[in-house]
Amino acid sequence: MSYFKVWDWDKKLRTMLRFVKLGDIFCFKLDGDRYCFGRIISKIITGHVAELFDYMSAAPEITEKKINKVKRIYSPIVIDTYGLFDKKVYKDGDWRVICHQSNFSPIDVENVYFTY
């Protein structure tokens, strides 16, 4: 049984804020020919906490096998999910949820803290 549900890049142009969930895997266009990937690891009052993967691709596609092998490139970050996925207010990039991992549980986050 697979815990991954994958969508094509063009399937979901927008994900409403209330539907962004722990375990969602997203993709964003870095430049003309490179896409980067990451995962939502927690919901917080100002948005969501995400990890970015050490994987780039020429296409906005990622497989379950690749997700299981990728590593986090640096400490988790807070992202503006409302602006990036729902309202699309940032014109310099296109961020989309392309996959969901239903059995995801964050690891190596015990010492991650944010201050405001």
C-alpha beads as a LAMMPS data file, in Angstrom:
LAMMPS data file: protein, C-alpha beads

116 atoms
115 bonds

1 atom types
1 bond types

-500.0 500.0 xlo xhi
-500.0 500.0 ylo yhi
-500.0 500.0 zlo zhi

Masses

1 110.0

Atoms # bond

1 1 1 0.000 0.000 0.000
2 1 1 1.328 3.398 -0.971
3 1 1 1.005 6.340 1.404
4 1 1 1.603 8.798 -1.436
5 1 1 -0.996 10.475 -3.601
6 1 1 0.582 12.385 -6.496
7 1 1 -0.975 15.023 -8.762
8 1 1 0.285 16.501 -12.013
9 1 1 1.638 20.063 -11.858
10 1 1 -1.373 21.334 -13.840
11 1 1 -4.022 19.549 -11.736
12 1 1 -4.045 21.971 -8.797
13 1 1 -3.086 25.503 -9.763
14 1 1 -4.070 26.703 -6.292
15 1 1 -4.532 25.076 -2.880
16 1 1 -6.742 26.939 -0.436
17 1 1 -5.103 27.603 2.926
18 1 1 -7.475 25.364 4.874
19 1 1 -6.529 22.405 2.666
20 1 1 -2.745 22.677 3.154
21 1 1 -1.857 19.740 5.407
22 1 1 1.039 18.153 7.225
23 1 1 2.730 15.838 4.724
24 1 1 1.892 17.885 1.619
25 1 1 4.762 17.886 -0.831
26 1 1 5.125 21.019 -2.887
27 1 1 7.108 22.150 -5.870
28 1 1 8.148 25.619 -6.927
29 1 1 9.738 26.990 -10.051
30 1 1 13.214 28.272 -9.243
31 1 1 14.022 29.633 -12.686
32 1 1 13.262 28.866 -16.316
33 1 1 14.327 25.243 -16.206
34 1 1 14.628 24.149 -12.556
35 1 1 12.055 23.102 -9.984
36 1 1 12.650 22.657 -6.254
37 1 1 10.698 20.522 -3.796
38 1 1 9.752 20.560 -0.141
39 1 1 7.244 19.300 2.421
40 1 1 4.897 20.856 4.969
41 1 1 5.935 19.615 8.422
42 1 1 3.804 21.710 10.788
43 1 1 1.064 24.332 10.992
44 1 1 1.706 27.470 13.061
45 1 1 -0.218 30.687 13.621
46 1 1 1.676 32.615 10.923
47 1 1 1.598 29.935 8.227
48 1 1 3.326 26.592 8.020
49 1 1 6.768 25.208 8.718
50 1 1 8.382 23.515 5.739
51 1 1 11.498 21.590 4.895
52 1 1 13.214 22.009 1.541
53 1 1 14.744 19.011 -0.183
54 1 1 18.182 18.592 -1.726
55 1 1 16.542 17.671 -5.022
56 1 1 15.986 19.778 -8.138
57 1 1 14.482 18.682 -11.416
58 1 1 13.920 19.993 -14.918
59 1 1 10.257 18.951 -14.564
60 1 1 7.772 19.500 -11.713
61 1 1 7.605 15.781 -10.950
62 1 1 8.791 13.683 -8.041
63 1 1 8.345 9.990 -7.322
64 1 1 7.702 8.147 -4.084
65 1 1 11.121 6.518 -4.414
66 1 1 12.827 9.912 -4.746
67 1 1 10.887 11.366 -1.775
68 1 1 12.072 8.497 0.395
69 1 1 15.709 9.282 -0.531
70 1 1 15.823 13.082 -0.346
71 1 1 17.446 14.960 2.526
72 1 1 16.624 18.296 4.126
73 1 1 19.039 20.972 2.861
74 1 1 18.868 23.164 5.987
75 1 1 16.756 23.832 9.066
76 1 1 12.976 24.059 8.565
77 1 1 11.612 27.475 7.620
78 1 1 8.340 29.343 8.090
79 1 1 6.544 29.948 4.798
80 1 1 3.567 32.125 3.926
81 1 1 1.230 29.390 2.721
82 1 1 -1.632 31.835 2.201
83 1 1 0.427 33.984 -0.158
84 1 1 2.268 31.132 -1.886
85 1 1 -0.412 28.461 -2.394
86 1 1 -3.800 30.157 -1.947
87 1 1 -3.752 33.769 -3.167
88 1 1 -0.567 33.536 -5.262
89 1 1 0.548 37.067 -4.348
90 1 1 4.219 36.490 -5.157
91 1 1 4.625 36.963 -8.896
92 1 1 8.268 35.830 -9.004
93 1 1 7.469 32.180 -8.333
94 1 1 4.811 29.545 -8.720
95 1 1 4.342 27.194 -5.756
96 1 1 1.981 24.203 -5.967
97 1 1 1.093 21.188 -3.856
98 1 1 1.773 18.149 -6.052
99 1 1 1.686 15.237 -3.607
100 1 1 0.489 14.181 -0.169
101 1 1 2.185 11.653 2.117
102 1 1 -0.487 10.404 4.530
103 1 1 1.850 8.614 6.947
104 1 1 4.305 11.510 7.360
105 1 1 5.658 12.286 10.805
106 1 1 8.348 14.988 11.141
107 1 1 11.805 13.896 12.275
108 1 1 14.773 15.880 13.605
109 1 1 12.620 18.818 14.742
110 1 1 13.087 18.553 18.513
111 1 1 15.539 21.466 18.587
112 1 1 13.807 23.711 16.041
113 1 1 12.429 26.949 17.498
114 1 1 11.157 30.200 16.004
115 1 1 10.943 33.622 17.639
116 1 1 8.778 36.571 16.686

Bonds

1 1 1 2
2 1 2 3
3 1 3 4
4 1 4 5
5 1 5 6
6 1 6 7
7 1 7 8
8 1 8 9
9 1 9 10
10 1 10 11
11 1 11 12
12 1 12 13
13 1 13 14
14 1 14 15
15 1 15 16
16 1 16 17
17 1 17 18
18 1 18 19
19 1 19 20
20 1 20 21
21 1 21 22
22 1 22 23
23 1 23 24
24 1 24 25
25 1 25 26
26 1 26 27
27 1 27 28
28 1 28 29
29 1 29 30
30 1 30 31
31 1 31 32
32 1 32 33
33 1 33 34
34 1 34 35
35 1 35 36
36 1 36 37
37 1 37 38
38 1 38 39
39 1 39 40
40 1 40 41
41 1 41 42
42 1 42 43
43 1 43 44
44 1 44 45
45 1 45 46
46 1 46 47
47 1 47 48
48 1 48 49
49 1 49 50
50 1 50 51
51 1 51 52
52 1 52 53
53 1 53 54
54 1 54 55
55 1 55 56
56 1 56 57
57 1 57 58
58 1 58 59
59 1 59 60
60 1 60 61
61 1 61 62
62 1 62 63
63 1 63 64
64 1 64 65
65 1 65 66
66 1 66 67
67 1 67 68
68 1 68 69
69 1 69 70
70 1 70 71
71 1 71 72
72 1 72 73
73 1 73 74
74 1 74 75
75 1 75 76
76 1 76 77
77 1 77 78
78 1 78 79
79 1 79 80
80 1 80 81
81 1 81 82
82 1 82 83
83 1 83 84
84 1 84 85
85 1 85 86
86 1 86 87
87 1 87 88
88 1 88 89
89 1 89 90
90 1 90 91
91 1 91 92
92 1 92 93
93 1 93 94
94 1 94 95
95 1 95 96
96 1 96 97
97 1 97 98
98 1 98 99
99 1 99 100
100 1 100 101
101 1 101 102
102 1 102 103
103 1 103 104
104 1 104 105
105 1 105 106
106 1 106 107
107 1 107 108
108 1 108 109
109 1 109 110
110 1 110 111
111 1 111 112
112 1 112 113
113 1 113 114
114 1 114 115
115 1 115 116
